[in-house]
């Protein structure tokens, strides 16, 4: 049964007043010795320094030869008539005064990248543990001039460090503020893990319902939390701690909106985008509700499915049936904490 206009107005007003306090506990915040003791090392290659110190076309061509994966995947050498053409273009870019200032800022903020390197190493160990065929990619950093934030392929990861300058820094990517705030150092490793999760996140391409989108993102976040158990949910879903608490305190009301408006089986892409797409808030529910609430609910459903069915991570990610995951999750909204 669809919710009446009066109920919609009442629910929206209630949510505006009621969004206040709640929290999802972090549990099992340790990687097992079996994961950590694997013989695996990550060394991040800081290419921004080499490229900004290169002074001639020949020096750039030497860097191309020394870093063939980076040159092919990131610089896309194949799109240029010759290495000399690409080298000449990069030489001009890296001599630009504004690019030099941006590079200097990156060097100051990211002078020590060892914490990210260690977190990424532990993440790769966890992925390798659950998915033994996982191939460890080469990892590079670069100053892209805000051309690219993150590239993740099977063989190469390139982190555009300028995108991850602090949100208070004068240099910022051309993104809406609510999105730009998620480009910060603590988000780097979770973003990489989420990108890698897509390799294992099996879906049914014929299922175009909102439920399928919810479960897809739910599996993405569940995978990321399993690989990074000590990482705050804030850096996985990109909500503030306050928004996470408020969402849990209003989970029953949010869920009732989805159920009474029969949203789970919605196939209209414009309607689906209201609950899945990037937005500062989910205005179909309340301007006080954070955006992407469909993804957040999907995460709760997948968590419940794993808990109730005791499904290993690799089996969960390989399950393409969103309907099965939803039904067997026995999902119910949590009661607000007192």
C-alpha positions in Angstrom: 0.0 0.0 0.0 1.4 3.4 -0.9 1.8 6.0 1.7 -0.8 8.8 1.6 0.2 12.5 0.9 -0.7 13.3 4.5 1.5 10.5 5.8 4.4 11.7 3.5 4.2 15.2 4.9 4.0 14.0 8.4 6.9 11.6 8.0 9.0 14.3 6.4 8.3 16.7 9.2 8.9 14.1 11.8 12.3 13.2 10.4 13.3 16.8 10.3 12.6 17.1 14.0 13.8 13.6 14.9 17.1 13.1 13.2 19.3 13.1 16.3 21.8 10.6 17.8 22.5 6.9 17.4 25.5 4.8 16.4 26.7 1.6 14.8 29.3 0.0 17.0 32.7 -1.1 15.5 33.2 -4.7 16.4 36.0 -7.2 15.8 38.6 -4.4 15.2 41.5 -6.6 14.6 43.1 -8.5 11.7 44.1 -12.0 12.7 47.7 -13.1 12.8 46.9 -15.5 10.0 46.2 -12.4 7.8 49.0 -10.2 9.1 51.7 -12.8 8.9 51.5 -13.2 5.2 54.7 -12.5 3.2 53.4 -9.5 1.4 55.0 -6.0 1.2 53.6 -2.8 -0.4 56.0 -0.1 -1.4 54.3 3.0 -2.8 56.3 4.6 -5.6 56.2 8.4 -5.2 56.4 9.5 -8.8 55.3 13.1 -8.4 58.8 14.0 -7.2 60.6 12.3 -10.1 58.3 13.9 -12.7 58.5 17.4 -11.2 62.3 17.2 -11.1 62.7 16.1 -14.7 64.1 19.0 -16.8 64.2 17.6 -20.3 62.3 15.4 -22.8 65.0 12.8 -22.4 64.5 12.6 -18.7 60.8 12.2 -19.1 61.3 9.4 -21.6 63.6 7.7 -19.1 60.8 7.9 -16.5 58.4 6.3 -19.1 60.8 3.4 -19.5 61.4 2.9 -15.8 57.6 2.9 -15.1 55.9 1.1 -18.0 52.7 0.2 -16.1 52.2 3.8 -15.0 53.0 5.1 -18.4 50.6 2.8 -20.1 47.7 2.9 -17.7 47.8 6.4 -16.3 49.6 8.5 -18.9 48.0 6.5 -21.7 51.0 6.6 -24.0 49.1 4.8 -26.8 47.0 8.0 -27.3 50.1 10.0 -28.3 51.9 9.9 -31.7 55.3 9.3 -29.9 57.0 9.3 -26.5 58.5 12.6 -27.5 55.1 14.2 -27.9 53.9 13.0 -24.4 57.2 14.1 -22.9 57.0 17.6 -24.4 53.5 18.0 -23.1 54.4 16.9 -19.6 57.5 19.1 -19.6 55.3 22.1 -20.2 52.7 21.1 -17.6 55.3 20.5 -14.9 57.0 23.8 -15.6 53.8 25.8 -15.1 54.0 28.0 -12.0 50.6 27.1 -10.6 51.4 23.4 -11.0 54.7 23.9 -9.1 52.8 25.6 -6.2 50.3 22.7 -6.1 53.2 20.2 -6.1 54.8 22.1 -3.2 51.6 21.8 -1.2 51.4 18.1 -1.9 55.0 17.6 -0.8 54.3 19.4 2.5 51.0 17.6 3.4 52.1 14.2 2.2 55.8 14.2 3.2 55.1 11.1 5.3 52.9 8.6 3.6 53.9 5.6 5.7 50.6 5.3 7.5 48.7 5.0 4.2 51.3 2.5 2.9 50.9 0.3 6.0 47.1 0.4 5.9 47.2 -0.5 2.2 49.5 -3.4 2.9 47.2 -4.7 5.6 44.3 -4.3 3.3 46.0 -6.2 0.5 46.9 -9.0 3.0 43.2 -9.3 4.0 42.0 -9.3 0.4 44.6 -12.0 -0.5 43.5 -14.0 2.5 39.8 -14.1 1.4 40.6 -14.1 -2.3 43.9 -16.0 -2.9 44.0 -15.2 -6.6 44.2 -11.5 -5.9 47.3 -10.1 -7.6 49.1 -7.3 -5.7 49.2 -4.2 -8.0 51.9 -1.7 -8.2 51.0 1.5 -6.3 52.0 5.0 -7.4 51.3 8.5 -6.2 51.2 11.5 -8.5 50.2 15.1 -8.6 47.7 15.2 -11.4 46.6 18.9 -11.5 43.1 17.7 -10.5 42.8 15.6 -13.6 42.5 12.2 -11.8 41.7 11.3 -8.3 42.2 7.5 -8.3 42.9 4.9 -10.9 42.5 1.2 -9.8 43.2 -1.6 -12.3 44.3 -5.2 -11.8 47.9 -4.2 -12.2 48.2 -0.5 -11.2 46.9 1.9 -8.6 47.6 5.6 -9.0 46.6 8.0 -6.3 46.3 11.7 -7.4 47.5 13.2 -4.1 46.3 16.7 -5.0 42.7 15.5 -4.7 43.3 14.4 -1.2 44.7 17.6 0.3 42.8 18.5 3.5 39.3 20.0 2.9 40.5 23.2 4.6 43.3 23.6 2.0 43.2 26.5 -0.5 43.6 24.0 -3.4 40.4 22.0 -3.9 38.9 19.8 -6.7 36.0 21.2 -8.6 33.4 19.1 -6.8 30.3 20.0 -4.7 31.4 20.7 -1.1 29.6 17.7 0.3 31.7 15.4 -2.0 35.0 17.4 -1.7 34.9 16.8 2.0 35.3 13.1 1.4 38.6 13.7 -0.4 40.9 13.6 2.5 43.7 11.3 3.5 41.7 8.9 5.7 39.5 8.1 2.7 42.3 6.9 0.4 42.6 3.3 1.5 38.8 2.7 1.8 38.3 4.2 -1.7 40.9 1.8 -3.1 39.3 -1.2 -1.3 35.9 -0.3 -2.5 37.2 -0.1 -6.1 38.8 -3.5 -5.8 35.5 -4.9 -4.4 33.9 -4.5 -7.8 36.0 -7.4 -9.1 34.3 -9.8 -6.7 30.8 -8.2 -6.5 28.7 -10.4 -8.8 25.4 -9.1 -9.9 22.4 -10.0 -12.1 22.6 -7.6 -15.0 18.9 -8.2 -15.7 17.9 -6.9 -12.3 17.3 -3.2 -12.6 15.3 -2.6 -9.4 16.3 -0.3 -6.6 16.8 -3.3 -4.4 19.5 -4.6 -6.7 21.3 -1.3 -6.4 20.9 -1.3 -2.6 22.4 -4.8 -2.3 25.3 -4.0 -4.7 26.4 -1.1 -2.6 25.6 -3.0 0.6 28.1 -5.7 -0.6 30.6 -3.0 -1.5 30.5 -1.5 2.0 30.4 -4.9 3.7 33.5 -6.0 1.8 35.3 -2.8 2.7 34.5 -3.1 6.4 35.5 -6.8 6.4 38.9 -5.8 4.9 39.3 -2.7 7.1 37.6 -3.7 10.4 39.3 -0.8 12.3 38.3 1.9 9.9 35.4 4.1 11.0 32.2 3.8 9.0 32.6 7.5 8.3 35.4 6.8 5.9 33.6 3.9 4.2 30.2 5.4 3.4 31.3 9.1 3.7 28.8 10.2 6.3 29.8 12.3 9.3 29.6 10.5 12.6 26.5 12.6 13.4 24.8 11.6 10.2 25.5 7.9 11.0 24.1 8.2 14.5 21.0 10.1 13.2 20.4 7.5 10.5 20.4 4.6 13.0 18.1 6.5 15.3 15.7 7.0 12.5 16.1 3.6 10.8 12.5 2.6 11.4 11.2 5.7 9.8 13.5 5.5 6.9 12.6 1.9 6.3 8.9 2.6 6.5 9.3 5.2 3.8 10.9 2.6 1.5 8.3 -0.1 2.3 5.1 2.1 2.2 6.2 3.7 -1.1 7.0 0.3 -2.6 10.5 1.5 -3.5 12.4 -1.8 -3.3 11.0 -2.9 -6.7 11.2 0.5 -8.3 12.8 0.4 -11.8 12.5 4.1 -12.8 16.1 5.3 -13.0 15.1 8.8 -11.9 13.4 7.5 -8.8 16.3 5.1 -8.1 18.8 8.0 -8.3 17.0 9.8 -5.5 18.1 7.1 -3.1 21.3 5.9 -4.6 22.9 8.8 -6.4 25.2 11.4 -5.0 23.3 14.2 -3.3 23.8 16.4 -0.2 20.6 14.9 1.3 17.8 12.5 0.5 15.1 15.1 0.0 12.4 12.5 -0.9 12.6 11.7 2.8 13.9 14.8 4.5 16.4 17.6 3.9 17.9 16.5 7.2 18.6 12.9 5.9 22.0 12.3 4.4 22.2 11.4 0.7 22.5 7.9 -0.7 20.3 6.4 2.0 19.5 3.5 -0.3 23.1 2.5 -0.2 23.2 2.8 3.6 20.1 0.6 4.0 21.6 -1.9 1.6 24.7 -2.1 3.8 22.5 -2.9 6.8 20.6 -5.6 4.9 23.9 -7.3 3.7 25.3 -7.1 7.2 22.2 -8.9 8.5 22.4 -11.5 5.8 26.0 -12.3 6.6 25.3 -12.5 10.3 22.1 -14.6 10.1 23.4 -16.9 7.3 27.0 -17.0 8.4 28.2 -16.6 4.8 32.0 -16.3 4.1 33.0 -13.1 2.4 33.9 -14.7 -0.9 30.6 -16.6 -1.1 28.6 -13.5 -0.2 30.3 -11.4 -2.9 29.7 -14.1 -5.4 25.9 -14.2 -4.7 24.1 -12.4 -7.6 20.6 -12.7 -6.3 19.6 -9.5 -4.5 16.2 -10.9 -3.7 17.7 -13.9 -1.9 20.1 -11.7 0.1 17.2 -9.5 1.1 14.8 -12.3 2.1 17.4 -14.4 3.9 18.7 -11.4 5.8 15.6 -11.2 7.9 16.3 -7.5 8.0 14.5 -5.4 10.6 15.3 -1.8 11.5 17.1 -1.4 14.8 15.2 0.3 17.7 16.7 3.7 18.6 19.1 3.5 21.5 18.0 5.3 24.7 
